[in-house]
Amino acid sequence: MLPKLTLTGAPATVAPGKVVTFTVTDVGDPVAGATVTFLGKNATTNSSGVATITVPAGTAAGSYPATAAKTGYTSATFTEKVS
């Protein structure tokens, strides 16, 4: 069985044009090199397990899924709210 990634985003609610900071971990340890996908954009986590994605201007308010994936791990999802 593959280890499972955990994905979190901050802030919990973000406005269009603002940045979401995603953190990817495996049992609390940062995972570098994971791909985070949100609103059609991709970012790769750094050595601290952190990736940032800017919410496109004009994005409608609502809840949107983010995913984190890396070879050798079970992917993770997180729901980010856009205001």
PyMOL Python script that loads the backbone (N, CA, C, O; Angstrom):
from pymol import cmd

cmd.read_pdbstr("""\
ATOM      1  N   MET A   1       0.847  -1.179   0.000  1.00  0.00           N
ATOM      2  CA  MET A   1       0.000   0.000   0.000  1.00  0.00           C
ATOM      3  C   MET A   1       0.897   1.248   0.000  1.00  0.00           C
ATOM      4  O   MET A   1       1.884   1.320   0.732  1.00  0.00           O
ATOM      5  N   LEU A   2       0.537   2.205  -0.820  1.00  0.00           N
ATOM      6  CA  LEU A   2       1.331   3.431  -0.933  1.00  0.00           C
ATOM      7  C   LEU A   2       1.028   4.384   0.222  1.00  0.00           C
ATOM      8  O   LEU A   2      -0.098   4.423   0.716  1.00  0.00           O
ATOM      9  N   PRO A   3       2.036   5.155   0.655  1.00  0.00           N
ATOM     10  CA  PRO A   3       1.753   6.181   1.665  1.00  0.00           C
ATOM     11  C   PRO A   3       0.824   7.238   1.076  1.00  0.00           C
ATOM     12  O   PRO A   3       0.861   7.513  -0.123  1.00  0.00           O
ATOM     13  N   LYS A   4      -0.014   7.830   1.937  1.00  0.00           N
ATOM     14  CA  LYS A   4      -1.000   8.796   1.475  1.00  0.00           C
ATOM     15  C   LYS A   4      -0.541  10.215   1.763  1.00  0.00           C
ATOM     16  O   LYS A   4      -0.117  10.540   2.872  1.00  0.00           O
ATOM     17  N   LEU A   5      -0.636  11.048   0.743  1.00  0.00           N
ATOM     18  CA  LEU A   5      -0.336  12.471   0.922  1.00  0.00           C
ATOM     19  C   LEU A   5      -1.472  13.151   1.674  1.00  0.00           C
ATOM     20  O   LEU A   5      -2.618  12.703   1.628  1.00  0.00           O
ATOM     21  N   THR A   6      -1.143  14.231   2.363  1.00  0.00           N
ATOM     22  CA  THR A   6      -2.136  15.111   2.969  1.00  0.00           C
ATOM     23  C   THR A   6      -1.931  16.492   2.362  1.00  0.00           C
ATOM     24  O   THR A   6      -0.802  16.971   2.253  1.00  0.00           O
ATOM     25  N   LEU A   7      -3.037  17.133   1.964  1.00  0.00           N
ATOM     26  CA  LEU A   7      -2.988  18.455   1.339  1.00  0.00           C
ATOM     27  C   LEU A   7      -3.826  19.425   2.149  1.00  0.00           C
ATOM     28  O   LEU A   7      -4.978  19.134   2.472  1.00  0.00           O
ATOM     29  N   THR A   8      -3.253  20.581   2.482  1.00  0.00           N
ATOM     30  CA  THR A   8      -3.993  21.646   3.141  1.00  0.00           C
ATOM     31  C   THR A   8      -3.752  22.949   2.388  1.00  0.00           C
ATOM     32  O   THR A   8      -2.753  23.100   1.684  1.00  0.00           O
ATOM     33  N   GLY A   9      -4.678  23.884   2.547  1.00  0.00           N
ATOM     34  CA  GLY A   9      -4.556  25.187   1.897  1.00  0.00           C
ATOM     35  C   GLY A   9      -4.834  26.307   2.875  1.00  0.00           C
ATOM     36  O   GLY A   9      -5.637  26.152   3.795  1.00  0.00           O
ATOM     37  N   ALA A  10      -4.165  27.446   2.676  1.00  0.00           N
ATOM     38  CA  ALA A  10      -4.381  28.606   3.534  1.00  0.00           C
ATOM     39  C   ALA A  10      -4.290  29.867   2.684  1.00  0.00           C
ATOM     40  O   ALA A  10      -3.439  29.929   1.798  1.00  0.00           O
ATOM     41  N   PRO A  11      -5.115  30.856   2.911  1.00  0.00           N
ATOM     42  CA  PRO A  11      -6.212  30.845   3.881  1.00  0.00           C
ATOM     43  C   PRO A  11      -7.339  29.907   3.435  1.00  0.00           C
ATOM     44  O   PRO A  11      -7.361  29.463   2.287  1.00  0.00           O
ATOM     45  N   ALA A  12      -8.266  29.611   4.339  1.00  0.00           N
ATOM     46  CA  ALA A  12      -9.366  28.682   4.025  1.00  0.00           C
ATOM     47  C   ALA A  12     -10.286  29.247   2.943  1.00  0.00           C
ATOM     48  O   ALA A  12     -10.851  28.502   2.143  1.00  0.00           O
ATOM     49  N   THR A  13     -10.430  30.576   2.930  1.00  0.00           N
ATOM     50  CA  THR A  13     -11.224  31.253   1.903  1.00  0.00           C
ATOM     51  C   THR A  13     -10.345  32.330   1.279  1.00  0.00           C
ATOM     52  O   THR A  13      -9.709  33.112   1.986  1.00  0.00           O
ATOM     53  N   VAL A  14     -10.317  32.364  -0.048  1.00  0.00           N
ATOM     54  CA  VAL A  14      -9.431  33.300  -0.751  1.00  0.00           C
ATOM     55  C   VAL A  14     -10.214  34.060  -1.810  1.00  0.00           C
ATOM     56  O   VAL A  14     -11.164  33.532  -2.389  1.00  0.00           O
ATOM     57  N   ALA A  15      -9.817  35.290  -2.058  1.00  0.00           N
ATOM     58  CA  ALA A  15     -10.470  36.111  -3.079  1.00  0.00           C
ATOM     59  C   ALA A  15      -9.743  35.944  -4.415  1.00  0.00           C
ATOM     60  O   ALA A  15      -8.546  35.658  -4.438  1.00  0.00           O
ATOM     61  N   PRO A  16     -10.465  36.123  -5.531  1.00  0.00           N
ATOM     62  CA  PRO A  16      -9.795  36.091  -6.838  1.00  0.00           C
ATOM     63  C   PRO A  16      -8.639  37.094  -6.875  1.00  0.00           C
ATOM     64  O   PRO A  16      -8.740  38.197  -6.337  1.00  0.00           O
ATOM     65  N   GLY A  17      -7.545  36.690  -7.516  1.00  0.00           N
ATOM     66  CA  GLY A  17      -6.360  37.534  -7.601  1.00  0.00           C
ATOM     67  C   GLY A  17      -5.403  37.352  -6.434  1.00  0.00           C
ATOM     68  O   GLY A  17      -4.292  37.881  -6.453  1.00  0.00           O
ATOM     69  N   LYS A  18      -5.825  36.612  -5.428  1.00  0.00           N
ATOM     70  CA  LYS A  18      -4.989  36.384  -4.240  1.00  0.00           C
ATOM     71  C   LYS A  18      -4.321  35.009  -4.319  1.00  0.00           C
ATOM     72  O   LYS A  18      -4.697  34.169  -5.137  1.00  0.00           O
ATOM     73  N   VAL A  19      -3.332  34.797  -3.461  1.00  0.00           N
ATOM     74  CA  VAL A  19      -2.536  33.572  -3.475  1.00  0.00           C
ATOM     75  C   VAL A  19      -3.015  32.588  -2.416  1.00  0.00           C
ATOM     76  O   VAL A  19      -3.305  32.965  -1.280  1.00  0.00           O
ATOM     77  N   VAL A  20      -3.093  31.317  -2.811  1.00  0.00           N
ATOM     78  CA  VAL A  20      -3.347  30.230  -1.869  1.00  0.00           C
ATOM     79  C   VAL A  20      -2.020  29.506  -1.642  1.00  0.00           C
ATOM     80  O   VAL A  20      -1.316  29.174  -2.596  1.00  0.00           O
ATOM     81  N   THR A  21      -1.691  29.267  -0.389  1.00  0.00           N
ATOM     82  CA  THR A  21      -0.494  28.512  -0.045  1.00  0.00           C
ATOM     83  C   THR A  21      -0.913  27.093   0.311  1.00  0.00           C
ATOM     84  O   THR A  21      -1.611  26.871   1.301  1.00  0.00           O
ATOM     85  N   PHE A  22      -0.485  26.141  -0.499  1.00  0.00           N
ATOM     86  CA  PHE A  22      -0.804  24.734  -0.268  1.00  0.00           C
ATOM     87  C   PHE A  22       0.396  24.050   0.377  1.00  0.00           C
ATOM     88  O   PHE A  22       1.542  24.330   0.027  1.00  0.00           O
ATOM     89  N   THR A  23       0.125  23.151   1.323  1.00  0.00           N
ATOM     90  CA  THR A  23       1.164  22.373   1.974  1.00  0.00           C
ATOM     91  C   THR A  23       0.866  20.895   1.810  1.00  0.00           C
ATOM     92  O   THR A  23      -0.245  20.441   2.083  1.00  0.00           O
ATOM     93  N   VAL A  24       1.872  20.142   1.359  1.00  0.00           N
ATOM     94  CA  VAL A  24       1.728  18.700   1.140  1.00  0.00           C
ATOM     95  C   VAL A  24       2.637  17.979   2.127  1.00  0.00           C
ATOM     96  O   VAL A  24       3.833  18.258   2.218  1.00  0.00           O
ATOM     97  N   THR A  25       2.032  17.031   2.876  1.00  0.00           N
ATOM     98  CA  THR A  25       2.793  16.278   3.868  1.00  0.00           C
ATOM     99  C   THR A  25       2.484  14.788   3.767  1.00  0.00           C
ATOM    100  O   THR A  25       1.490  14.373   3.170  1.00  0.00           O
ATOM    101  N   ASP A  26       3.365  14.004   4.368  1.00  0.00           N
ATOM    102  CA  ASP A  26       3.190  12.564   4.536  1.00  0.00           C
ATOM    103  C   ASP A  26       3.434  12.282   6.012  1.00  0.00           C
ATOM    104  O   ASP A  26       4.574  12.315   6.476  1.00  0.00           O
ATOM    105  N   VAL A  27       2.365  12.007   6.746  1.00  0.00           N
ATOM    106  CA  VAL A  27       2.429  11.795   8.196  1.00  0.00           C
ATOM    107  C   VAL A  27       3.159  12.957   8.880  1.00  0.00           C
ATOM    108  O   VAL A  27       3.989  12.754   9.765  1.00  0.00           O
ATOM    109  N   GLY A  28       2.829  14.169   8.449  1.00  0.00           N
ATOM    110  CA  GLY A  28       3.390  15.364   9.058  1.00  0.00           C
ATOM    111  C   GLY A  28       4.715  15.826   8.483  1.00  0.00           C
ATOM    112  O   GLY A  28       5.157  16.937   8.774  1.00  0.00           O
ATOM    113  N   ASP A  29       5.359  14.995   7.672  1.00  0.00           N
ATOM    114  CA  ASP A  29       6.638  15.387   7.065  1.00  0.00           C
ATOM    115  C   ASP A  29       6.396  16.041   5.713  1.00  0.00           C
ATOM    116  O   ASP A  29       5.584  15.543   4.932  1.00  0.00           O
ATOM    117  N   PRO A  30       7.087  17.156   5.413  1.00  0.00           N
ATOM    118  CA  PRO A  30       6.888  17.821   4.114  1.00  0.00           C
ATOM    119  C   PRO A  30       7.299  16.918   2.951  1.00  0.00           C
ATOM    120  O   PRO A  30       8.254  16.147   3.042  1.00  0.00           O
ATOM    121  N   VAL A  31       6.551  17.040   1.865  1.00  0.00           N
ATOM    122  CA  VAL A  31       6.848  16.267   0.650  1.00  0.00           C
ATOM    123  C   VAL A  31       7.255  17.243  -0.449  1.00  0.00           C
ATOM    124  O   VAL A  31       6.434  18.028  -0.925  1.00  0.00           O
ATOM    125  N   ALA A  32       8.523  17.192  -0.849  1.00  0.00           N
ATOM    126  CA  ALA A  32       9.026  18.032  -1.938  1.00  0.00           C
ATOM    127  C   ALA A  32       8.747  17.350  -3.270  1.00  0.00           C
ATOM    128  O   ALA A  32       8.737  16.122  -3.362  1.00  0.00           O
ATOM    129  N   GLY A  33       8.518  18.163  -4.304  1.00  0.00           N
ATOM    130  CA  GLY A  33       8.356  17.631  -5.654  1.00  0.00           C
ATOM    131  C   GLY A  33       6.979  17.100  -5.974  1.00  0.00           C
ATOM    132  O   GLY A  33       6.790  16.462  -7.010  1.00  0.00           O
ATOM    133  N   ALA A  34       6.000  17.352  -5.101  1.00  0.00           N
ATOM    134  CA  ALA A  34       4.620  16.960  -5.397  1.00  0.00           C
ATOM    135  C   ALA A  34       3.992  18.018  -6.301  1.00  0.00           C
ATOM    136  O   ALA A  34       4.332  19.198  -6.214  1.00  0.00           O
ATOM    137  N   THR A  35       3.088  17.595  -7.157  1.00  0.00           N
ATOM    138  CA  THR A  35       2.387  18.522  -8.038  1.00  0.00           C
ATOM    139  C   THR A  35       1.019  18.844  -7.450  1.00  0.00           C
ATOM    140  O   THR A  35       0.206  17.950  -7.215  1.00  0.00           O
ATOM    141  N   VAL A  36       0.776  20.122  -7.218  1.00  0.00           N
ATOM    142  CA  VAL A  36      -0.519  20.593  -6.732  1.00  0.00           C
ATOM    143  C   VAL A  36      -1.250  21.201  -7.916  1.00  0.00           C
ATOM    144  O   VAL A  36      -0.696  22.026  -8.642  1.00  0.00           O
ATOM    145  N   THR A  37      -2.502  20.789  -8.107  1.00  0.00           N
ATOM    146  CA  THR A  37      -3.336  21.307  -9.194  1.00  0.00           C
ATOM    147  C   THR A  37      -4.563  21.980  -8.586  1.00  0.00           C
ATOM    148  O   THR A  37      -5.253  21.398  -7.749  1.00  0.00           O
ATOM    149  N   PHE A  38      -4.827  23.218  -9.018  1.00  0.00           N
ATOM    150  CA  PHE A  38      -5.970  23.980  -8.514  1.00  0.00           C
ATOM    151  C   PHE A  38      -6.420  24.946  -9.595  1.00  0.00           C
ATOM    152  O   PHE A  38      -5.618  25.723 -10.115  1.00  0.00           O
ATOM    153  N   LEU A  39      -7.696  24.898  -9.932  1.00  0.00           N
ATOM    154  CA  LEU A  39      -8.284  25.785 -10.942  1.00  0.00           C
ATOM    155  C   LEU A  39      -7.513  25.729 -12.266  1.00  0.00           C
ATOM    156  O   LEU A  39      -7.336  26.746 -12.937  1.00  0.00           O
ATOM    157  N   GLY A  40      -7.065  24.539 -12.622  1.00  0.00           N
ATOM    158  CA  GLY A  40      -6.370  24.355 -13.895  1.00  0.00           C
ATOM    159  C   GLY A  40      -4.916  24.781 -13.897  1.00  0.00           C
ATOM    160  O   GLY A  40      -4.252  24.721 -14.931  1.00  0.00           O
ATOM    161  N   LYS A  41      -4.411  25.215 -12.741  1.00  0.00           N
ATOM    162  CA  LYS A  41      -3.008  25.620 -12.631  1.00  0.00           C
ATOM    163  C   LYS A  41      -2.238  24.565 -11.837  1.00  0.00           C
ATOM    164  O   LYS A  41      -2.788  23.929 -10.938  1.00  0.00           O
ATOM    165  N   ASN A  42      -0.962  24.386 -12.179  1.00  0.00           N
ATOM    166  CA  ASN A  42      -0.102  23.434 -11.481  1.00  0.00           C
ATOM    167  C   ASN A  42       1.052  24.163 -10.812  1.00  0.00           C
ATOM    168  O   ASN A  42       1.551  25.166 -11.323  1.00  0.00           O
ATOM    169  N   ALA A  43       1.468  23.644  -9.663  1.00  0.00           N
ATOM    170  CA  ALA A  43       2.649  24.149  -8.968  1.00  0.00           C
ATOM    171  C   ALA A  43       3.326  22.961  -8.300  1.00  0.00           C
ATOM    172  O   ALA A  43       2.671  21.991  -7.920  1.00  0.00           O
ATOM    173  N   THR A  44       4.645  23.049  -8.162  1.00  0.00           N
ATOM    174  CA  THR A  44       5.421  21.978  -7.546  1.00  0.00           C
ATOM    175  C   THR A  44       5.873  22.406  -6.158  1.00  0.00           C
ATOM    176  O   THR A  44       6.340  23.529  -5.969  1.00  0.00           O
ATOM    177  N   THR A  45       5.734  21.509  -5.189  1.00  0.00           N
ATOM    178  CA  THR A  45       6.125  21.843  -3.822  1.00  0.00           C
ATOM    179  C   THR A  45       7.640  21.956  -3.685  1.00  0.00           C
ATOM    180  O   THR A  45       8.401  21.260  -4.357  1.00  0.00           O
ATOM    181  N   ASN A  46       8.052  22.856  -2.790  1.00  0.00           N
ATOM    182  CA  ASN A  46       9.477  23.054  -2.499  1.00  0.00           C
ATOM    183  C   ASN A  46       9.921  22.082  -1.398  1.00  0.00           C
ATOM    184  O   ASN A  46       9.173  21.173  -1.037  1.00  0.00           O
ATOM    185  N   SER A  47      11.109  22.269  -0.875  1.00  0.00           N
ATOM    186  CA  SER A  47      11.646  21.352   0.140  1.00  0.00           C
ATOM    187  C   SER A  47      10.844  21.383   1.439  1.00  0.00           C
ATOM    188  O   SER A  47      10.956  20.471   2.257  1.00  0.00           O
ATOM    189  N   SER A  48      10.038  22.424   1.633  1.00  0.00           N
ATOM    190  CA  SER A  48       9.176  22.520   2.817  1.00  0.00           C
ATOM    191  C   SER A  48       7.790  21.960   2.554  1.00  0.00           C
ATOM    192  O   SER A  48       6.919  22.024   3.422  1.00  0.00           O
ATOM    193  N   GLY A  49       7.574  21.404   1.344  1.00  0.00           N
ATOM    194  CA  GLY A  49       6.264  20.853   0.984  1.00  0.00           C
ATOM    195  C   GLY A  49       5.245  21.906   0.621  1.00  0.00           C
ATOM    196  O   GLY A  49       4.042  21.643   0.636  1.00  0.00           O
ATOM    197  N   VAL A  50       5.722  23.120   0.289  1.00  0.00           N
ATOM    198  CA  VAL A  50       4.834  24.255   0.043  1.00  0.00           C
ATOM    199  C   VAL A  50       4.819  24.638  -1.438  1.00  0.00           C
ATOM    200  O   VAL A  50       5.858  24.679  -2.096  1.00  0.00           O
ATOM    201  N   ALA A  51       3.615  24.915  -1.944  1.00  0.00           N
ATOM    202  CA  ALA A  51       3.433  25.436  -3.302  1.00  0.00           C
ATOM    203  C   ALA A  51       2.384  26.534  -3.245  1.00  0.00           C
ATOM    204  O   ALA A  51       1.456  26.464  -2.439  1.00  0.00           O
ATOM    205  N   THR A  52       2.525  27.551  -4.096  1.00  0.00           N
ATOM    206  CA  THR A  52       1.548  28.636  -4.122  1.00  0.00           C
ATOM    207  C   THR A  52       0.923  28.733  -5.509  1.00  0.00           C
ATOM    208  O   THR A  52       1.580  28.535  -6.530  1.00  0.00           O
ATOM    209  N   ILE A  53      -0.370  29.044  -5.506  1.00  0.00           N
ATOM    210  CA  ILE A  53      -1.116  29.232  -6.753  1.00  0.00           C
ATOM    211  C   ILE A  53      -1.994  30.471  -6.576  1.00  0.00           C
ATOM    212  O   ILE A  53      -2.673  30.619  -5.560  1.00  0.00           O
ATOM    213  N   THR A  54      -1.976  31.354  -7.567  1.00  0.00           N
ATOM    214  CA  THR A  54      -2.819  32.549  -7.546  1.00  0.00           C
ATOM    215  C   THR A  54      -4.169  32.213  -8.167  1.00  0.00           C
ATOM    216  O   THR A  54      -4.241  31.629  -9.248  1.00  0.00           O
ATOM    217  N   VAL A  55      -5.237  32.591  -7.467  1.00  0.00           N
ATOM    218  CA  VAL A  55      -6.589  32.386  -7.987  1.00  0.00           C
ATOM    219  C   VAL A  55      -6.804  33.370  -9.133  1.00  0.00           C
ATOM    220  O   VAL A  55      -6.632  34.575  -8.948  1.00  0.00           O
ATOM    221  N   PRO A  56      -7.177  32.876 -10.312  1.00  0.00           N
ATOM    222  CA  PRO A  56      -7.384  33.788 -11.446  1.00  0.00           C
ATOM    223  C   PRO A  56      -8.463  34.831 -11.159  1.00  0.00           C
ATOM    224  O   PRO A  56      -9.492  34.526 -10.555  1.00  0.00           O
ATOM    225  N   ALA A  57      -8.216  36.057 -11.597  1.00  0.00           N
ATOM    226  CA  ALA A  57      -9.232  37.103 -11.486  1.00  0.00           C
ATOM    227  C   ALA A  57     -10.476  36.648 -12.240  1.00  0.00           C
ATOM    228  O   ALA A  57     -10.382  36.021 -13.295  1.00  0.00           O
ATOM    229  N   GLY A  58     -11.631  36.967 -11.692  1.00  0.00           N
ATOM    230  CA  GLY A  58     -12.874  36.590 -12.351  1.00  0.00           C
ATOM    231  C   GLY A  58     -13.373  35.207 -11.987  1.00  0.00           C
ATOM    232  O   GLY A  58     -14.413  34.782 -12.490  1.00  0.00           O
ATOM    233  N   THR A  59     -12.660  34.488 -11.121  1.00  0.00           N
ATOM    234  CA  THR A  59     -13.125  33.176 -10.682  1.00  0.00           C
ATOM    235  C   THR A  59     -14.394  33.355  -9.860  1.00  0.00           C
ATOM    236  O   THR A  59     -14.421  34.161  -8.930  1.00  0.00           O
ATOM    237  N   ALA A  60     -15.441  32.612 -10.193  1.00  0.00           N
ATOM    238  CA  ALA A  60     -16.713  32.710  -9.478  1.00  0.00           C
ATOM    239  C   ALA A  60     -16.564  32.191  -8.056  1.00  0.00           C
ATOM    240  O   ALA A  60     -15.778  31.282  -7.792  1.00  0.00           O
ATOM    241  N   ALA A  61     -17.332  32.783  -7.141  1.00  0.00           N
ATOM    242  CA  ALA A  61     -17.326  32.320  -5.760  1.00  0.00           C
ATOM    243  C   ALA A  61     -17.811  30.876  -5.703  1.00  0.00           C
ATOM    244  O   ALA A  61     -18.705  30.478  -6.450  1.00  0.00           O
ATOM    245  N   GLY A  62     -17.214  30.106  -4.813  1.00  0.00           N
ATOM    246  CA  GLY A  62     -17.619  28.716  -4.652  1.00  0.00           C
ATOM    247  C   GLY A  62     -16.500  27.900  -4.055  1.00  0.00           C
ATOM    248  O   GLY A  62     -15.453  28.427  -3.680  1.00  0.00           O
ATOM    249  N   SER A  63     -16.737  26.596  -3.971  1.00  0.00           N
ATOM    250  CA  SER A  63     -15.743  25.662  -3.445  1.00  0.00           C
ATOM    251  C   SER A  63     -15.137  24.892  -4.600  1.00  0.00           C
ATOM    252  O   SER A  63     -15.859  24.384  -5.457  1.00  0.00           O
ATOM    253  N   TYR A  64     -13.814  24.802  -4.630  1.00  0.00           N
ATOM    254  CA  TYR A  64     -13.103  24.162  -5.731  1.00  0.00           C
ATOM    255  C   TYR A  64     -12.110  23.132  -5.195  1.00  0.00           C
ATOM    256  O   TYR A  64     -11.465  23.372  -4.174  1.00  0.00           O
ATOM    257  N   PRO A  65     -11.981  21.992  -5.870  1.00  0.00           N
ATOM    258  CA  PRO A  65     -11.042  20.978  -5.403  1.00  0.00           C
ATOM    259  C   PRO A  65      -9.609  21.283  -5.825  1.00  0.00           C
ATOM    260  O   PRO A  65      -9.353  21.753  -6.933  1.00  0.00           O
ATOM    261  N   ALA A  66      -8.693  21.005  -4.922  1.00  0.00           N
ATOM    262  CA  ALA A  66      -7.260  21.022  -5.226  1.00  0.00           C
ATOM    263  C   ALA A  66      -6.775  19.591  -5.048  1.00  0.00           C
ATOM    264  O   ALA A  66      -7.294  18.858  -4.206  1.00  0.00           O
ATOM    265  N   THR A  67      -5.785  19.190  -5.834  1.00  0.00           N
ATOM    266  CA  THR A  67      -5.234  17.852  -5.691  1.00  0.00           C
ATOM    267  C   THR A  67      -3.718  17.940  -5.561  1.00  0.00           C
ATOM    268  O   THR A  67      -3.082  18.865  -6.067  1.00  0.00           O
ATOM    269  N   ALA A  68      -3.162  16.959  -4.875  1.00  0.00           N
ATOM    270  CA  ALA A  68      -1.710  16.825  -4.761  1.00  0.00           C
ATOM    271  C   ALA A  68      -1.351  15.417  -5.176  1.00  0.00           C
ATOM    272  O   ALA A  68      -1.986  14.454  -4.745  1.00  0.00           O
ATOM    273  N   ALA A  69      -0.326  15.291  -6.021  1.00  0.00           N
ATOM    274  CA  ALA A  69       0.075  13.974  -6.508  1.00  0.00           C
ATOM    275  C   ALA A  69       1.589  13.893  -6.602  1.00  0.00           C
ATOM    276  O   ALA A  69       2.267  14.876  -6.902  1.00  0.00           O
ATOM    277  N   LYS A  70       2.104  12.694  -6.337  1.00  0.00           N
ATOM    278  CA  LYS A  70       3.522  12.415  -6.524  1.00  0.00           C
ATOM    279  C   LYS A  70       3.667  10.904  -6.698  1.00  0.00           C
ATOM    280  O   LYS A  70       3.004  10.122  -6.016  1.00  0.00           O
ATOM    281  N   THR A  71       4.535  10.511  -7.611  1.00  0.00           N
ATOM    282  CA  THR A  71       4.783   9.100  -7.839  1.00  0.00           C
ATOM    283  C   THR A  71       5.204   8.429  -6.539  1.00  0.00           C
ATOM    284  O   THR A  71       6.053   8.944  -5.812  1.00  0.00           O
ATOM    285  N   GLY A  72       4.609   7.281  -6.252  1.00  0.00           N
ATOM    286  CA  GLY A  72       4.942   6.554  -5.040  1.00  0.00           C
ATOM    287  C   GLY A  72       4.029   6.858  -3.872  1.00  0.00           C
ATOM    288  O   GLY A  72       4.197   6.305  -2.785  1.00  0.00           O
ATOM    289  N   TYR A  73       3.050   7.748  -4.095  1.00  0.00           N
ATOM    290  CA  TYR A  73       2.109   8.127  -3.048  1.00  0.00           C
ATOM    291  C   TYR A  73       0.679   8.037  -3.563  1.00  0.00           C
ATOM    292  O   TYR A  73       0.432   8.121  -4.766  1.00  0.00           O
ATOM    293  N   THR A  74      -0.265   7.863  -2.631  1.00  0.00           N
ATOM    294  CA  THR A  74      -1.676   7.999  -2.948  1.00  0.00           C
ATOM    295  C   THR A  74      -1.996   9.496  -2.945  1.00  0.00           C
ATOM    296  O   THR A  74      -1.637  10.202  -2.003  1.00  0.00           O
ATOM    297  N   SER A  75      -2.664   9.983  -3.986  1.00  0.00           N
ATOM    298  CA  SER A  75      -2.931  11.418  -4.099  1.00  0.00           C
ATOM    299  C   SER A  75      -3.891  11.898  -3.006  1.00  0.00           C
ATOM    300  O   SER A  75      -4.565  11.104  -2.349  1.00  0.00           O
ATOM    301  N   ALA A  76      -3.928  13.214  -2.835  1.00  0.00           N
ATOM    302  CA  ALA A  76      -4.771  13.840  -1.818  1.00  0.00           C
ATOM    303  C   ALA A  76      -5.599  14.940  -2.456  1.00  0.00           C
ATOM    304  O   ALA A  76      -5.215  15.508  -3.479  1.00  0.00           O
ATOM    305  N   THR A  77      -6.749  15.239  -1.841  1.00  0.00           N
ATOM    306  CA  THR A  77      -7.579  16.350  -2.295  1.00  0.00           C
ATOM    307  C   THR A  77      -7.890  17.273  -1.120  1.00  0.00           C
ATOM    308  O   THR A  77      -7.857  16.869   0.042  1.00  0.00           O
ATOM    309  N   PHE A  78      -8.191  18.518  -1.460  1.00  0.00           N
ATOM    310  CA  PHE A  78      -8.545  19.532  -0.471  1.00  0.00           C
ATOM    311  C   PHE A  78      -9.520  20.476  -1.155  1.00  0.00           C
ATOM    312  O   PHE A  78      -9.358  20.799  -2.332  1.00  0.00           O
ATOM    313  N   THR A  79     -10.531  20.918  -0.421  1.00  0.00           N
ATOM    314  CA  THR A  79     -11.500  21.864  -0.989  1.00  0.00           C
ATOM    315  C   THR A  79     -11.174  23.259  -0.508  1.00  0.00           C
ATOM    316  O   THR A  79     -11.169  23.535   0.692  1.00  0.00           O
ATOM    317  N   GLU A  80     -10.897  24.144  -1.469  1.00  0.00           N
ATOM    318  CA  GLU A  80     -10.576  25.549  -1.188  1.00  0.00           C
ATOM    319  C   GLU A  80     -11.786  26.398  -1.570  1.00  0.00           C
ATOM    320  O   GLU A  80     -12.405  26.171  -2.610  1.00  0.00           O
ATOM    321  N   LYS A  81     -12.121  27.371  -0.730  1.00  0.00           N
ATOM    322  CA  LYS A  81     -13.242  28.264  -1.011  1.00  0.00           C
ATOM    323  C   LYS A  81     -12.742  29.562  -1.635  1.00  0.00           C
ATOM    324  O   LYS A  81     -11.757  30.147  -1.184  1.00  0.00           O
ATOM    325  N   VAL A  82     -13.435  29.998  -2.675  1.00  0.00           N
ATOM    326  CA  VAL A  82     -13.137  31.266  -3.327  1.00  0.00           C
ATOM    327  C   VAL A  82     -14.303  32.201  -3.006  1.00  0.00           C
ATOM    328  O   VAL A  82     -15.460  31.815  -3.168  1.00  0.00           O
ATOM    329  N   SER A  83     -14.017  33.423  -2.553  1.00  0.00           N
ATOM    330  CA  SER A  83     -15.067  34.360  -2.165  1.00  0.00           C
ATOM    331  C   SER A  83     -15.393  35.331  -3.277  1.00  0.00           C
ATOM    332  O   SER A  83     -16.260  36.190  -3.112  1.00  0.00           O
TER     333      SER A  83
END
""", "prot")
cmd.dss("prot")
cmd.show_as("cartoon", "prot")
cmd.util.cbc("prot")
cmd.orient("prot")
